[in-house]
Amino acid sequence: EQLKLLSQEVNEDISYPLLSSFLASRAAPWYRGLEYRTVLLALLGDEIDLTSEVRDWISNGYVINATTQEDMDRKVLIPTLSPLSLRCFVNKAASSTPDEKLTKDLLRGMLNLEPNFYFSSYELFHAHFEALRRLSLKASGRKTIRVDRMYNLDLIASHEVPNLDVLPTIELVDKRVVCLNSHFPTDDKHLLDKNGTEINPNESIIIPLENNPAFDIVILEKSNKGRNVLIHVENRYSKAGASTTTSEAHIMNKLKLFVDIYKPFVKGEKQGTVIGDLKLKWGDLLFVYAG
């Protein structure tokens, strides 16, 4: 009944974001002690020591890990937070640092998406993940990272791709998710968001408004050698309970489209445009297939 009244008050249908906000408003006292440091460790996704403090996080419900015997024996775990605890953290008014404020903004953007993903909402979710990944690494003290390590590919692909060292090392900077008002790459001199405001591509995770057959998300990075690097992410979403198998032929077709799209820019035929002026080489263009 209270949720219905809230729905009428804010003039919104009952939805997952509204429900989670309602529950968080009731549960806020339980999560008053949840600090940014705990959230940051969970976002980094690394193993941490099972200290008495971490055990307190579990006892208080901040971290929802059920410690297994293996965890107890190894005395480590990877902290996991629930959507409710994240919502309570996001709703806290005070932020002690700019990193904490931006983390809350990005988490809020993710939590406000409906959980029954479809293509556009999944792209938005992944774009927020990309921004959070960079912010979390930077907030932990990192200044640069090699691209494969951004996605932990060095842990699973080093035996298949022996020359990972040739991949660029990029600088970690704060980024926000921006929806472009056009296709990408564009022949325009400036990039504008859906409201017509010029955006800084170096500070943005870009979702083109118009569908691109080769990729869904674009991220401009600066390498530690001063070169511009464009990372392109193609999302492949599977509904709950389903699985998606991607063939090598499908990926090769995406790569062919990718090459055809960028050929004029790499050849220098698009000087005077925002992308052409980046003076990109093939080694500066990276393609990530995410599912």
N, C-alpha and C positions, 0 to 999 in steps of 0.2 A: 504493500500500500504506500509506504514512504517513497519507494522507487517510482511509482506511478505519479505521485505528487511532484517529485523532482523532475520527472520527464515533462510534466505540464509546465512547471516553473521555468525551465530552460528552453521549452518549446522544441524538444528533440524526442525522437522515438527512442524506446528502450533499446540500447545497443551494448556491445561489449565494452567500448570505452566509457559509456555512461555508468554501466554496472560496476566496472573496476574503480571508477572515481568514487562512486557511492560507498563501496566496501572499504576503500582506502580511508575515506573520511571517518569511518567508524573504527578502523583498525589503527589509525595513526598513533594513539598512545603506546601501542605495543611495539612500534618501530621507531620510537623517538630516539633511541640510541644507535640506530643504523647510520653509520658515517660513510663519507665519500671514499675513504680508504678501503673499506670493505667492498663497496660497489666496484671500485677500480680493480681490485684483485680478481673479482669475479669476471669482469669484462676482459681482463688480460688472458684468462683461461689457462694460467700456468699452475703447476703444483706448488702448494705452500705447506710449510711445516704444520703439523697438527698440534699446535701449542695450546696452552690452557685458555688463551684468549679466543682462539678459533673454536675451541670446545664451547666456550660461552656463547659465541655467535650461533652455534647449532642449538644450544639449550634455549636461547632467546627466540629462536625461529627466524633470525636474520638470514642464516644460511640453511638451506633445506636438505643438505647432504645427509643421507643415512650412512653412517660410517660402517664399512664392511670390515671383516677381520683382516683382509689384505691392507686396508687403510691403516688399521691399528698397528699391524706388524711393520708396515713401511713408515708409519708416522707422517704421512703426507695425504693431501687430498686437493682436488680442484674445486674451489668454492662455487656453489650454485645458488642463485637467488630466484625467488618466485616472482611472477608478474605483480602480485599484490605488494610484496616488499619493495619492488622497484617503483611502483606507483606511489607508495607512501614516501619513498625517498624523493621522488620528483615533486611531490606536493609540498615538501618543506620549503618555506619561504626564503630562508637565509641560505646563501652560498658564500663560502669563505674565499673562493678563488674564481677567476674567470674560467678555468678548466672545469670546475664543478658546475658552474652555471651552464656552460655549453653542453656538458654531459647530460644535465637535466633536460635541456631543450631537445637534444637528439633522442633521448629515451622517451620523452613525451611524444615526439613525432611517431615513434615506433608503437607505443602503447595506444595511441589514438587510432591505429589502423584496425580494421575488423580482422579477427583471426582466421576467418574462412577466405584465405587468400585467393585472389584471382590475379591475372597477369600484371595489371597496373599497380595494385597494392603490394604485390611481391617485389616488384622493381623498387618501389618506395622503401620497403622494409630493408632490402639489400643495400640501397644507397645510404640509408641511415647507419647500417652496420659498417659500411666502408668508412664513413666519417668517424664513428665511434672507435673503430679499430685504430685509426691514426691518432686520434685524440688520446686514447688510453695509453698507447705506446709513448707518446710525447710526455704525457703527465707522469709516467713512470721514470722519466729521466732520459729516454732515448732521443737523439737528435736526427739520426738517419737509420735507414733499414734497407737491406737488399730486397728487391721486390718479391722474390719467391718466399722469403721469410715473413713477409707481410701476411701471406696466406698459409704459412707453415708447409709450403710445398717442399721445402728442403728436407722435411722429415719423411716424405713418402715418395719422392721422385728422384732422389739423388742417384739411385742405382740405374735409373732409366735415362736420365738426362745428365751425363757426366760433366757438362760444361756450364753448370749453373753460375759459375763465377763471372760469366760474360754478361749476366743480367745487371741492369743499372741499380745503384744504390740511391735511394731518393731521400730528400729532406722531409721531415715530418712537420707539417703545419696544420693549424686548425682549418677545418672545412665545414661548410653547411650544404644541405641538400637544396638544389635549385632546379626548378622545372623550366626548361628552355622554351621559347615561343616559336621555335623553328626546328628544322631538321639539323643533323650534325653528321659530318662537317658542313659548314656553311660558307658561302661566298661573301658573306657580309663582313664589314670592317669591325663590327662590335657584336658581342653576345648580349642578348636581352632576355630577361626572364618573362614569365607569362603575363606579368603586369606592365611590361615595357620598360623596366628598369635595367640599366646596364649592369652586368655582373663582372666580377673579377674571377676569371677562370682558375687562377691559382688558388683561390680560396673556396672552390665549389666542387661538389659532387653533382655532375650534370645529368639530368634525365631529359633527353630531347622530347619535345611535344609530339613531333611527327615520328611515326614508326620507322625504324631503320632495320632493314632485313638482316644486318650482320651483328648488331650489338644493341644493348639497351641503356647502358650507363657509360659515361665518359669522365675520366679524372685526369686533369693536367697536373703533372708533378715536375719538380725541378731536381735533376740529379746532382750528386755531390761534385760532379765535374762541370756543372754549369749548363748542361743541356736540358732542353725541354723533353719531357717524356709523357706520352699519352697512353693511359691504360684504358682499355675498353672491356666492359663486362657484358657477356651474354648470359641472361638468366634462363634457366629451364626449371619450371615449377611442376611438382607432382602433388596432386591432392592427397589428403590423409588417407592412408590405406592403399594407395596406389604406388607404383614404381615406374620410373621412366628410364628407358635404356637408350643411350645415344650411340649411334654408329659412327665409325671413323669417317665414313663417306659424308655423313651429315655435318660433322665438324669441318671437314675439308671444304665442303661447299660454302660454309660460313666464312672460312678463311679466304676463299677465292673472291667472295663478295667484298670482303674487307679490303683485300689488295686492290680490287677494281675501284673502290670508292676513294682510296688514298693515292692512287697512282698519279693523278694530276698535281696533287700537293707535293709529293716527294720529288716529282720531276721539276718543280719550280714554276709550274704553269699558273699558279694561283697567288702570285705575289700581290700584296695590297689588301689581302683578306686576313682576318684575325687568325686563321689556321695557317694560311700560306706563309705569313710572316714569322711563324715559329721555326721555319727552316728545318723541318723534320727530315730525318733519314729513316730507312726501314727499321734500323735498330732502336729507334726511339718510339716505335709503335708496338704496344703489347696487347695481347688478346687473352682474356681470362674467361673460361667457360664455367659458370657456376650453376649448381643444381641443388 
